[in-house]
């Protein structure tokens, strides 16, 4: 926190987390729900805010390890549409890096392991018993995740397109 206060922010970051998609009732009413909130909302938010972002601003996309690695690691069946849609959102934002760069804005992706105590971690544990215990060393608290997001947003050494990893390494995500 000291570094953030001391450095200050020349241009406030725009932080946009990928939001969810495990809500069965919403998915039952709209099979594209996860894609709408994890890809389409990402792009709509960027479109709305881009004219307001000053040069040197950072756009922060917050995602999960499983979504970031979608297509390269097995997914829990219930999480698959969420991971697919979050990955699609990340890729759509990455495709806009040249446009952002032309405005002096950078994109940073922050990917986190399971976040202790969140509804997502609880839902996934119910659907895949033992997942929580298997990742105990990689679990992160909401406070640690928030701090890592802020640090990434304010770290001038991170180039546009960089990925900051919070919790377990990407290699620690089960491959089978």
VEXKE-200489 format. One record per residue: residue number from 1; x, y, z of N, C-alpha, C, O in turn; residue in three letters. Coordinates in Angstrom, 3 decimals. Layout:
% residues N
 kolkol     n.xx     n.yy     n.zz    ca.xx    ca.yy    ca.zz     c.xx     c.yy     c.zz     o.xx     o.yy     o.zz vodren
    NUM        X        Y        Z        X        Y        Z        X        Y        Z        X        Y        Z    Ala
...
//
This chain:
% residues 176
 kolkol     n.xx     n.yy     n.zz    ca.xx    ca.yy    ca.zz     c.xx     c.yy     c.zz     o.xx     o.yy     o.zz vodren
      1    0.805   -1.197    0.000    0.000    0.000    0.000    0.850    1.263    0.000    0.482    2.259   -0.623    Unk
      2    2.014    1.228    0.713    2.870    2.401    0.767    3.298    2.823   -0.629    3.284    4.008   -0.963    Unk
      3    3.684    1.830   -1.454    4.146    2.154   -2.797    3.046    2.845   -3.582    3.306    3.804   -4.308    Unk
      4    1.814    2.361   -3.439    0.711    2.957   -4.175    0.453    4.381   -3.739    0.232    5.255   -4.577    Unk
      5    0.477    4.630   -2.439    0.239    5.988   -1.947    1.368    6.926   -2.356    1.126    8.072   -2.737    Unk
      6    2.584    6.441   -2.277    3.727    7.284   -2.594    3.780    7.616   -4.083    4.059    8.753   -4.465    Unk
      7    3.515    6.637   -4.901    3.615    6.837   -6.337    2.457    7.657   -6.865    2.644    8.517   -7.725    Unk
      8    1.246    7.396   -6.351    0.071    8.048   -6.889   -0.236    7.473   -8.251    0.504    6.626   -8.750    Unk
      9   -1.307    7.918   -8.853   -1.684    7.413  -10.162   -1.890    8.587  -11.103   -2.765    9.423  -10.882    Unk
     10   -1.079    8.647  -12.155   -1.219    9.711  -13.137   -2.580    9.622  -13.818   -3.200   10.641  -14.122    Unk
     11   -3.027    8.424  -14.048   -4.334    8.201  -14.654   -4.956    7.007  -13.937   -4.382    5.918  -13.944    Unk
     12   -6.119    7.193  -13.318   -6.724    6.094  -12.570   -6.967    4.882  -13.466   -7.368    5.025  -14.621    Unk
     13   -6.722    3.697  -12.929   -6.949    2.492  -13.743   -8.434    2.186  -13.872   -9.241    2.581  -13.030    Unk
     14   -8.772    1.490  -14.919  -10.116    0.974  -15.136  -10.039   -0.526  -14.883   -9.435   -1.254  -15.670    Unk
     15  -10.643   -0.994  -13.798  -10.602   -2.406  -13.448  -11.942   -3.029  -13.784  -12.987   -2.564  -13.327    Unk
     16  -11.907   -4.093  -14.593  -13.140   -4.756  -15.014  -12.988   -6.252  -14.816  -12.367   -6.928  -15.636    Unk
     17  -13.560   -6.785  -13.716  -13.473   -8.229  -13.525  -14.464   -8.974  -14.407  -15.573   -8.500  -14.655    Unk
     18  -14.057  -10.125  -14.870  -15.012  -11.033  -15.481  -15.899  -11.493  -14.341  -15.397  -11.847  -13.274    Unk
     19  -17.216  -11.494  -14.547  -18.142  -11.489  -13.425  -18.769  -12.784  -12.965  -19.258  -12.827  -11.836    Unk
     20  -18.791  -13.795  -13.718  -19.478  -14.999  -13.249  -20.095  -15.780  -14.381  -19.585  -15.793  -15.501    Unk
     21  -21.186  -16.423  -14.080  -21.875  -17.229  -15.075  -22.263  -18.595  -14.547  -22.711  -19.448  -15.313    Unk
     22  -22.098  -18.821  -13.237  -22.494  -20.094  -12.638  -23.956  -20.099  -12.204  -24.449  -21.121  -11.728    Unk
     23  -24.650  -18.987  -12.357  -26.014  -18.868  -11.873  -26.963  -19.676  -12.760  -27.312  -19.251  -13.862    Unk
     24  -27.368  -20.829  -12.272  -28.172  -21.763  -13.067  -29.491  -21.162  -13.532  -29.912  -21.405  -14.663    Unk
     25  -30.155  -20.374  -12.673  -31.441  -19.804  -13.063  -31.283  -18.837  -14.234  -32.111  -18.827  -15.146    Unk
     26  -30.239  -18.035  -14.216  -30.006  -17.096  -15.316  -29.589  -17.826  -16.591  -29.999  -17.453  -17.690    Unk
     27  -28.774  -18.862  -16.437  -28.373  -19.655  -17.603  -29.561  -20.392  -18.212  -29.628  -20.564  -19.429    Unk
     28  -30.498  -20.830  -17.371  -31.688  -21.522  -17.881  -32.537  -20.574  -18.719  -33.113  -20.983  -19.728    Unk
     29  -32.618  -19.313  -18.309  -33.407  -18.323  -19.067  -32.662  -17.821  -20.301  -33.276  -17.486  -21.315    Unk
     30  -31.329  -17.771  -20.203  -30.524  -17.223  -21.300  -29.238  -18.039  -21.422  -28.285  -17.806  -20.678    Unk
     31  -29.203  -18.991  -22.351  -28.007  -19.831  -22.491  -26.734  -19.043  -22.815  -25.633  -19.553  -22.609    Unk
     32  -26.862  -17.822  -23.315  -25.706  -16.980  -23.630  -25.335  -16.031  -22.490  -24.495  -15.148  -22.662    Unk
     33  -25.964  -16.215  -21.325  -25.740  -15.317  -20.184  -24.257  -15.154  -19.848  -23.776  -14.029  -19.718    Unk
     34  -23.540  -16.248  -19.708  -22.116  -16.153  -19.339  -21.340  -15.347  -20.378  -20.497  -14.528  -20.010    Unk
     35  -21.603  -15.559  -21.655  -20.893  -14.820  -22.702  -21.263  -13.338  -22.666  -20.428  -12.471  -22.923    Unk
     36  -22.518  -13.064  -22.346  -22.948  -11.659  -22.289  -22.223  -10.884  -21.181  -21.851   -9.726  -21.373    Unk
     37  -22.025  -11.520  -20.032  -21.395  -10.753  -18.943  -19.879  -10.846  -18.943  -19.209   -9.962  -18.409    Unk
     38  -19.329  -11.894  -19.528  -17.877  -12.076  -19.462  -17.138  -11.687  -20.733  -15.913  -11.569  -20.716    Unk
     39  -17.842  -11.489  -21.814  -17.206  -10.990  -23.034  -17.875   -9.692  -23.453  -17.221   -8.654  -23.554    Unk
     40  -19.177   -9.751  -23.697  -19.878   -8.593  -24.235  -19.836   -7.389  -23.291  -19.653   -6.255  -23.733    Unk
     41  -20.006   -7.639  -21.990  -19.958   -6.533  -21.026  -18.550   -5.948  -20.926  -18.391   -4.745  -20.716    Unk
     42  -17.527   -6.797  -21.075  -16.147   -6.303  -21.064  -15.946   -5.283  -22.186  -15.399   -4.200  -21.975    Unk
     43  -16.399   -5.654  -23.371  -16.220   -4.786  -24.535  -17.082   -3.533  -24.445  -16.632   -2.444  -24.803    Unk
     44  -18.313   -3.675  -23.970  -19.195   -2.510  -23.832  -18.641   -1.528  -22.806  -18.706   -0.315  -23.006    Unk
     45  -18.102   -2.045  -21.718  -17.505   -1.179  -20.701  -16.296   -0.440  -21.268  -16.141    0.764  -21.064    Unk
     46  -15.452   -1.166  -21.975  -14.288   -0.522  -22.584  -14.725    0.545  -23.586  -14.172    1.644  -23.601    Unk
     47  -15.707    0.229  -24.415  -16.190    1.212  -25.395  -16.715    2.472  -24.712  -16.479    3.583  -25.186    Unk
     48  -17.430    2.297  -23.597  -17.996    3.449  -22.893  -16.918    4.281  -22.203  -17.015    5.507  -22.149    Unk
     49  -15.895    3.617  -21.677  -14.887    4.328  -20.898  -13.687    4.803  -21.696  -12.990    5.720  -21.261    Unk
     50  -13.431    4.217  -22.832  -12.230    4.559  -23.592  -12.107    6.057  -23.885  -11.010    6.603  -23.769    Unk
     51  -13.183    6.732  -24.256  -13.025    8.181  -24.491  -12.652    8.969  -23.232  -12.154   10.091  -23.326    Unk
     52  -12.889    8.388  -22.070  -12.598    9.081  -20.815  -11.211    8.771  -20.263  -10.734    9.464  -19.364    Unk
     53  -10.560    7.738  -20.791   -9.256    7.330  -20.275   -8.153    8.227  -20.826   -8.072    8.481  -22.027    Unk
     54   -7.313    8.696  -19.919   -6.190    9.544  -20.315   -5.007    8.672  -20.716   -4.954    7.485  -20.392    Unk
     55   -4.079    9.269  -21.412   -2.837    8.586  -21.730   -2.176    8.145  -20.430   -2.220    8.858  -19.427    Unk
     56   -1.570    6.976  -20.454   -0.910    6.343  -19.303   -1.898    5.610  -18.396   -1.506    5.098  -17.348    Unk
     57   -3.169    5.554  -18.782   -4.149    4.788  -17.999   -3.934    3.295  -18.229   -3.331    2.881  -19.220    Unk
     58   -4.435    2.510  -17.305   -4.367    1.053  -17.415   -5.774    0.482  -17.357   -6.587    0.877  -16.522    Unk
     59   -6.048   -0.447  -18.251   -7.270   -1.235  -18.199   -6.865   -2.581  -17.625   -5.966   -3.240  -18.147    Unk
     60   -7.527   -2.988  -16.547   -7.178   -4.231  -15.857   -8.317   -5.220  -16.056   -9.460   -4.958  -15.682    Unk
     61   -7.987   -6.354  -16.646   -8.961   -7.444  -16.820   -8.644   -8.502  -15.777   -7.546   -9.057  -15.764    Unk
     62   -9.606   -8.783  -14.900   -9.417   -9.741  -13.811  -10.119  -11.042  -14.193  -11.289  -11.037  -14.577    Unk
     63   -9.397  -12.151  -14.084   -9.936  -13.438  -14.500   -9.421  -14.544  -13.576   -8.727  -14.281  -12.594    Unk
     64   -9.772  -15.767  -13.908   -9.316  -16.925  -13.131   -8.264  -17.690  -13.922   -8.180  -17.575  -15.145    Unk
     65   -7.462  -18.473  -13.201   -6.471  -19.310  -13.878   -7.135  -20.231  -14.902   -6.639  -20.383  -16.018    Unk
     66   -8.254  -20.843  -14.520   -8.910  -21.801  -15.423   -9.419  -21.111  -16.684   -9.331  -21.673  -17.776    Unk
     67   -9.950  -19.901  -16.542  -10.422  -19.166  -17.719   -9.233  -18.711  -18.577   -9.264  -18.818  -19.803    Unk
     68   -8.205  -18.211  -17.926   -7.016  -17.740  -18.653   -6.406  -18.878  -19.479   -5.909  -18.658  -20.583    Unk
     69   -6.452  -20.088  -18.931   -5.850  -21.253  -19.590   -6.865  -22.064  -20.405   -6.559  -23.174  -20.840    Unk
     70   -8.054  -21.523  -20.612   -9.109  -22.260  -21.311   -8.588  -22.819  -22.644   -7.904  -22.134  -23.404    Unk
     71   -8.930  -24.059  -22.892   -8.493  -24.718  -24.115   -7.203  -25.496  -23.947   -6.838  -26.297  -24.807    Unk
     72   -6.504  -25.259  -22.829   -5.248  -25.969  -22.575   -5.303  -26.817  -21.313   -4.425  -27.650  -21.086    Unk
     73   -6.336  -26.612  -20.486   -6.515  -27.416  -19.274   -7.949  -27.923  -19.232   -8.856  -27.259  -19.733    Unk
     74   -8.165  -29.103  -18.633   -9.529  -29.607  -18.493  -10.341  -28.683  -17.583   -9.804  -28.083  -16.651    Unk
     75  -11.612  -28.581  -17.861  -12.507  -27.740  -17.069  -13.491  -28.612  -16.296  -13.867  -29.693  -16.749    Unk
     76  -13.901  -28.136  -15.135  -15.025  -28.767  -14.463  -16.245  -28.515  -15.340  -16.427  -27.396  -15.819    Unk
     77  -17.087  -29.525  -15.564  -18.217  -29.335  -16.483  -19.072  -28.099  -16.177  -19.466  -27.384  -17.098    Unk
     78  -19.361  -27.842  -14.905  -20.190  -26.681  -14.572  -19.471  -25.363  -14.805  -20.115  -24.340  -15.035    Unk
     79  -18.154  -25.374  -14.749  -17.392  -24.137  -14.919  -17.022  -23.893  -16.388  -16.589  -22.795  -16.735    Unk
     80  -17.182  -24.875  -17.231  -16.755  -24.767  -18.630  -17.356  -23.548  -19.340  -16.606  -22.811  -19.980    Unk
     81  -18.687  -23.293  -19.259  -19.205  -22.103  -19.953  -18.654  -20.796  -19.383  -18.481  -19.819  -20.112    Unk
     82  -18.383  -20.785  -18.095  -17.816  -19.589  -17.471  -16.387  -19.387  -17.977  -16.025  -18.294  -18.412    Unk
     83  -15.585  -20.440  -17.917  -14.196  -20.338  -18.383  -14.145  -19.949  -19.858  -13.340  -19.109  -20.258    Unk
     84  -15.005  -20.562  -20.658  -15.038  -20.249  -22.092  -15.367  -18.777  -22.317  -14.727  -18.114  -23.133    Unk
     85  -16.364  -18.266  -21.596  -16.790  -16.880  -21.804  -15.769  -15.882  -21.246  -15.540  -14.834  -21.849    Unk
     86  -15.157  -16.197  -20.107  -14.120  -15.310  -19.568  -12.905  -15.292  -20.497  -12.301  -14.243  -20.719    Unk
     87  -12.554  -16.454  -21.033  -11.433  -16.528  -21.973  -11.752  -15.716  -23.235  -10.895  -15.003  -23.758    Unk
     88  -12.982  -15.835  -23.710  -13.394  -15.056  -24.891  -13.302  -13.556  -24.606  -12.889  -12.780  -25.468    Unk
     89  -13.688  -13.156  -23.394  -13.571  -11.742  -23.019  -12.129  -11.287  -22.991  -11.799  -10.207  -23.481    Unk
     90  -11.269  -12.114  -22.416   -9.839  -11.772  -22.371   -9.270  -11.648  -23.781   -8.548  -10.697  -24.078    Unk
     91   -9.588  -12.595  -24.643   -9.055  -12.559  -26.010   -9.590  -11.358  -26.783   -8.858  -10.749  -27.563    Unk
     92  -10.866  -11.008  -26.572  -11.444   -9.835  -27.248  -10.753   -8.549  -26.785  -10.506   -7.653  -27.591    Unk
     93  -10.445   -8.460  -25.503   -9.727   -7.283  -25.005   -8.295   -7.253  -25.533   -7.796   -6.195  -25.916    Unk
     94   -7.639   -8.404  -25.553   -6.265   -8.453  -26.082   -6.232   -8.033  -27.555   -5.262   -7.424  -28.007    Unk
     95   -7.281   -8.354  -28.294   -7.341   -7.959  -29.705   -7.396   -6.437  -29.857   -7.122   -5.914  -30.937    Unk
     96   -7.744   -5.732  -28.793   -7.854   -4.268  -28.852   -6.582   -3.567  -28.363   -6.554   -2.340  -28.268    Unk
     97   -5.536   -4.329  -28.053   -4.292   -3.721  -27.562   -3.754   -2.665  -28.541   -3.342   -1.600  -28.081    Unk
     98   -3.734   -2.896  -29.860   -3.230   -1.838  -30.752   -4.037   -0.538  -30.646   -3.465    0.552  -30.661    Unk
     99   -5.354   -0.655  -30.539   -6.204    0.532  -30.384   -5.907    1.241  -29.064   -5.824    2.469  -29.015    Unk
    100   -5.748    0.464  -28.002   -5.426    1.050  -26.700   -4.054    1.731  -26.755   -3.885    2.847  -26.262    Unk
    101   -3.091    1.054  -27.354   -1.738    1.610  -27.447   -1.732    2.941  -28.193   -0.994    3.856  -27.828    Unk
    102   -2.546    3.050  -29.230   -2.617    4.303  -29.985   -3.108    5.459  -29.110   -2.845    6.622  -29.415    Unk
    103   -3.810    5.147  -28.039   -4.306    6.159  -27.107   -3.409    6.286  -25.873   -3.684    7.092  -24.984    Unk
    104   -2.329    5.485  -25.820   -1.446    5.519  -24.668   -1.984    4.766  -23.466   -1.566    5.013  -22.335    Unk
    105   -2.908    3.847  -23.707   -3.541    3.057  -22.644   -3.022    1.633  -22.751   -2.842    1.117  -23.854    Unk
    106   -2.781    0.996  -21.617   -2.307   -0.381  -21.650   -3.340   -1.319  -21.035   -4.157   -0.913  -20.208    Unk
    107   -3.286   -2.579  -21.453   -4.132   -3.639  -20.905   -3.250   -4.569  -20.088   -2.223   -5.043  -20.572    Unk
    108   -3.649   -4.829  -18.854   -2.978   -5.796  -17.993   -4.021   -6.830  -17.590   -5.128   -6.474  -17.186    Unk
    109   -3.675   -8.098  -17.697   -4.552   -9.180  -17.252   -4.039   -9.662  -15.901   -2.848   -9.928  -15.739    Unk
    110   -4.941   -9.771  -14.939   -4.600  -10.324  -13.629   -5.406  -11.605  -13.469   -6.637  -11.583  -13.457    Unk
    111   -4.695  -12.718  -13.346   -5.363  -14.010  -13.196   -5.110  -14.540  -11.791   -3.984  -14.535  -11.294    Unk
    112   -6.194  -14.997  -11.167   -6.083  -15.495   -9.803   -6.523  -16.931   -9.672   -7.375  -17.419  -10.413    Unk
    113   -5.915  -17.592   -8.706   -6.307  -18.939   -8.339   -7.630  -18.836   -7.574   -8.230  -17.762   -7.526    Unk
    114   -8.084  -19.922   -6.984   -9.309  -19.877   -6.188   -9.181  -18.817   -5.100   -8.157  -18.723   -4.423    Unk
    115  -10.236  -18.020   -4.943  -10.240  -16.977   -3.919  -11.032  -17.497   -2.726  -12.225  -17.780   -2.825    Unk
    116  -10.346  -17.612   -1.613  -10.908  -18.156   -0.371  -12.202  -17.440    0.013  -12.268  -16.211    0.023    Unk
    117  -13.228  -18.230    0.327  -14.469  -17.680    0.862  -15.433  -17.108   -0.155  -16.505  -16.637    0.226    Unk
    118  -15.093  -17.129   -1.439  -16.008  -16.573   -2.436  -17.059  -17.606   -2.830  -16.877  -18.806   -2.626    Unk
    119  -18.135  -17.131   -3.385  -19.202  -18.027   -3.811  -18.705  -18.966   -4.906  -19.113  -20.126   -4.953    Unk
    120  -17.836  -18.485   -5.780  -17.311  -19.347   -6.846  -16.533  -20.516   -6.252  -16.720  -21.660   -6.667    Unk
    121  -15.665  -20.236   -5.286  -14.896  -21.313   -4.656  -15.827  -22.316   -3.978  -15.604  -23.524   -4.059    Unk
    122  -16.871  -21.819   -3.309  -17.815  -22.724   -2.632  -18.605  -23.551   -3.639  -18.782  -24.754   -3.446    Unk
    123  -19.076  -22.926   -4.701  -19.833  -23.664   -5.720  -18.965  -24.725   -6.387  -19.403  -25.858   -6.586    Unk
    124  -17.744  -24.359   -6.727  -16.856  -25.328   -7.369  -16.518  -26.475   -6.426  -16.412  -27.622   -6.861    Unk
    125  -16.348  -26.180   -5.149  -16.061  -27.246   -4.175  -17.246  -28.201   -4.060  -17.057  -29.411   -3.938    Unk
    126  -18.465  -27.666   -4.099  -19.649  -28.535   -4.051  -19.708  -29.453   -5.262  -20.103  -30.615   -5.162    Unk
    127  -19.312  -28.914   -6.403  -19.408  -29.680   -7.651  -18.180  -30.556   -7.892  -18.235  -31.506   -8.674    Unk
    128  -17.080  -30.238   -7.225  -15.847  -31.036   -7.358  -15.226  -31.179   -5.972  -14.222  -30.533   -5.671    Unk
    129  -15.821  -32.027   -5.122  -15.299  -32.173   -3.763  -13.796  -32.478   -3.764  -13.309  -33.299   -4.542    Unk
    130  -13.087  -31.797   -2.877  -11.645  -31.980   -2.771  -10.845  -30.915   -3.499   -9.645  -30.779   -3.261    Unk
    131  -11.483  -30.155   -4.380  -10.768  -29.116   -5.134  -10.126  -28.112   -4.178   -8.960  -27.751   -4.333    Unk
    132  -10.894  -27.670   -3.200  -10.392  -26.690   -2.227   -9.160  -27.226   -1.502   -8.132  -26.553   -1.426    Unk
    133   -9.273  -28.441   -0.974   -8.148  -29.018   -0.229   -6.931  -29.250   -1.116   -5.796  -29.095   -0.663    Unk
    134   -7.156  -29.620   -2.372   -6.045  -29.870   -3.288   -5.291  -28.591   -3.632   -4.126  -28.650   -4.025    Unk
    135   -5.946  -27.423   -3.487   -5.326  -26.151   -3.863   -5.034  -25.272   -2.653   -4.816  -24.071   -2.808    Unk
    136   -5.025  -25.843   -1.458   -4.850  -25.059   -0.234   -3.649  -24.128   -0.307   -3.742  -22.979    0.125    Unk
    137   -2.536  -24.589   -0.835   -1.337  -23.748   -0.889   -1.482  -22.599   -1.892   -0.766  -21.601   -1.799    Unk
    138   -2.402  -22.737   -2.843   -2.557  -21.722   -3.874   -3.701  -20.744   -3.587   -3.793  -19.704   -4.239    Unk
    139   -4.573  -21.061   -2.621   -5.714  -20.203   -2.335   -5.257  -18.802   -1.950   -4.221  -18.617   -1.312    Unk
    140   -6.050  -17.833   -2.350   -5.734  -16.445   -2.024   -6.941  -15.826   -1.326   -8.080  -16.241   -1.542    Unk
    141   -6.678  -14.848   -0.505   -7.760  -14.127    0.157   -8.243  -13.012   -0.766   -7.505  -12.578   -1.651    Unk
    142   -9.470  -12.549   -0.568   -9.931  -11.401   -1.367   -9.019  -10.187   -1.194   -8.782   -9.446   -2.148    Unk
    143   -8.513   -9.983    0.013   -7.637   -8.829    0.260   -6.324   -8.951   -0.516   -5.838   -7.978   -1.093    Unk
    144   -5.761  -10.152   -0.522   -4.501  -10.357   -1.268   -4.731  -10.165   -2.761   -3.896   -9.583   -3.453    Unk
    145   -5.868  -10.656   -3.256   -6.176  -10.511   -4.677   -6.354   -9.028   -5.022   -5.823   -8.553   -6.027    Unk
    146   -7.096   -8.306   -4.191   -7.308   -6.877   -4.444   -5.983   -6.119   -4.446   -5.760   -5.250   -5.288    Unk
    147   -5.112   -6.450   -3.506   -3.814   -5.786   -3.438   -2.984   -6.084   -4.691   -2.322   -5.197   -5.230    Unk
    148   -3.024   -7.330   -5.143   -2.270   -7.703   -6.351   -2.822   -6.983   -7.584   -2.056   -6.589   -8.464    Unk
    149   -4.130   -6.813   -7.652   -4.745   -6.088   -8.774   -4.268   -4.632   -8.765   -3.877   -4.090   -9.800    Unk
    150   -4.304   -4.008   -7.585   -3.852   -2.616   -7.471   -2.377   -2.496   -7.824   -1.979   -1.572   -8.533    Unk
    151   -1.566   -3.425   -7.332   -0.134   -3.394   -7.644    0.105   -3.500   -9.151    0.931   -2.772   -9.702    Unk
    152   -0.613   -4.402   -9.813   -0.454   -4.564  -11.264   -0.862   -3.289  -11.997   -0.201   -2.871  -12.949    Unk
    153   -1.948   -2.680  -11.550   -2.434   -1.464  -12.203   -1.429   -0.328  -12.109   -1.337    0.505  -13.011    Unk
    154   -0.685   -0.297  -11.028    0.216    0.826  -10.785    1.680    0.524  -11.075    2.540    1.377  -10.859    Unk
    155    1.972   -0.673  -11.558    3.356   -1.061  -11.833    3.746   -0.620  -13.245    3.299   -1.229  -14.217    Unk
    156    4.557    0.410  -13.377    4.917    0.904  -14.700    5.793   -0.074  -15.493    5.959    0.081  -16.703    Unk
    157    6.350   -1.076  -14.812    7.203   -2.052  -15.507    6.393   -3.072  -16.307    6.939   -3.746  -17.180    Unk
    158    5.104   -3.190  -16.018    4.271   -4.150  -16.754    3.855   -3.551  -18.090    3.169   -2.530  -18.140    Unk
    159    4.273   -4.189  -19.157    3.918   -3.719  -20.496    2.485   -4.111  -20.825    1.938   -5.042  -20.233    Unk
    160    1.891   -3.411  -21.754    0.548   -3.763  -22.204    0.543   -5.204  -22.707    1.434   -5.623  -23.446    Unk
    161   -0.470   -5.946  -22.294   -0.573   -7.352  -22.658    0.017   -8.285  -21.624   -0.121   -9.503  -21.738    Unk
    162    0.684   -7.724  -20.601    1.266   -8.553  -19.543    0.180   -9.256  -18.749   -0.962   -8.802  -18.677    Unk
    163    0.571  -10.383  -18.152   -0.326  -11.137  -17.276    0.324  -11.241  -15.909    1.441  -11.743  -15.778    Unk
    164   -0.381  -10.763  -14.891    0.061  -10.904  -13.505   -0.655  -12.108  -12.912   -1.876  -12.226  -13.021    Unk
    165    0.100  -12.999  -12.286   -0.435  -14.250  -11.743   -0.473  -14.144  -10.224    0.530  -13.826   -9.586    Unk
    166   -1.659  -14.419   -9.647   -1.849  -14.324   -8.204   -2.248  -15.698   -7.678   -3.123  -16.351   -8.246    Unk
    167   -1.615  -16.137   -6.603   -1.895  -17.457   -6.044   -0.950  -18.469   -6.666    0.216  -18.171   -6.921    Unk
    168   -1.464  -19.668   -6.907   -0.634  -20.707   -7.509   -0.179  -20.317   -8.902   -0.817  -19.508   -9.576    Unk
    169    0.927  -20.898   -9.324    1.419  -20.640  -10.675    0.434  -21.217  -11.689   -0.386  -22.070  -11.348    Unk
    170    0.515  -20.760  -12.907   -0.342  -21.309  -13.952   -0.048  -22.794  -14.157   -0.940  -23.567  -14.506    Unk
    171    1.196  -23.184  -13.939    1.572  -24.594  -14.092    0.947  -25.468  -13.007    0.888  -26.688  -13.159    Unk
    172    0.477  -24.858  -11.907   -0.116  -25.649  -10.817   -1.566  -26.046  -11.091   -2.131  -26.852  -10.352    Unk
    173   -2.175  -25.495  -12.136   -3.562  -25.842  -12.458   -3.566  -27.268  -13.011   -2.808  -27.587  -13.927    Unk
    174   -4.433  -28.131  -12.443   -4.436  -29.541  -12.887   -4.624  -29.692  -14.399   -5.479  -29.042  -15.000    Unk
    175   -3.826  -30.541  -14.986   -3.859  -30.773  -16.429   -4.637  -32.034  -16.802   -4.858  -32.299  -17.984    Unk
    176   -5.052  -32.812  -15.801   -5.834  -34.015  -16.133   -6.916  -34.246  -15.112   -7.674  -35.209  -15.223    Unk
//
